[in-house]
Amino acid sequence: MNRPNDNSEIIVVVEQAPEGGLVARALGHSIHTQAETIDELKIALQDAVRLHFDSQEMPRLIRLHGVKDEVIPV
C-alpha cells in the first residue's frame, strides 16, 4: 500500500493502558494522549494534533495503528 511521503497524515500507535483505557502516541512527534474509550481517544487525538501543528503543517489524516499485546504459550 503506497502512502504519501509528505505530511498529509500522522501515524498514531494505540495500545491498552495497564491501568485501563487506551493510550496513544504519534510516531515522530511529541504527541501523547489517553482516554477511556476509542471514541474519546479520537477526539483527544484531534485536539492534540490541532494544538501541535500550525495550519501550514497540519496533516489531513490521523492514521490509528492498534497494537494488541498478547502472550501465548510455547
QUIBEL-V573648 format. One record per residue. PSI is psi in degrees with one decimal (none if undefined). OMEGA is omega as a letter, one per 30 degrees, with the letter a starting at -180 (999 if undefined). Layout:
<<PSI;OMEGA> <PSI;OMEGA>>
This chain:
<<120.9;l> <134.7;l> <147.3;l> <145.8;a> <18.8;l> <-166.1;a> <31.2;a> <-16.3;l> <157.9;l> <137.6;a> <130.8;a> <128.3;l> <127.3;a> <128.7;a> <158.1;l> <133.7;l> <141.8;l> <-34.0;a> <2.8;a> <158.0;a> <-161.0;a> <148.1;l> <149.2;a> <142.1;l> <136.1;a> <137.6;l> <125.9;l> <4.4;a> <153.2;l> <63.5;l> <120.0;l> <142.5;l> <169.5;l> <160.3;a> <168.0;a> <-34.5;a> <164.3;l> <-36.0;l> <-42.1;l> <-36.7;l> <-40.1;l> <-43.3;l> <-43.4;l> <-37.8;l> <-42.7;l> <-45.1;l> <-45.3;a> <-41.1;l> <-42.0;l> <-36.3;l> <-31.1;a> <-38.5;a> <148.7;l> <170.7;a> <-30.4;a> <-26.3;a> <-1.9;a> <123.7;l> <154.0;l> <-28.1;a> <150.6;l> <118.9;l> <117.3;l> <130.5;l> <105.0;a> <134.9;l> <126.2;l> <119.5;l> <114.2;a> <137.5;l> <130.0;l> <148.9;l> <154.3;l> <none;999>>
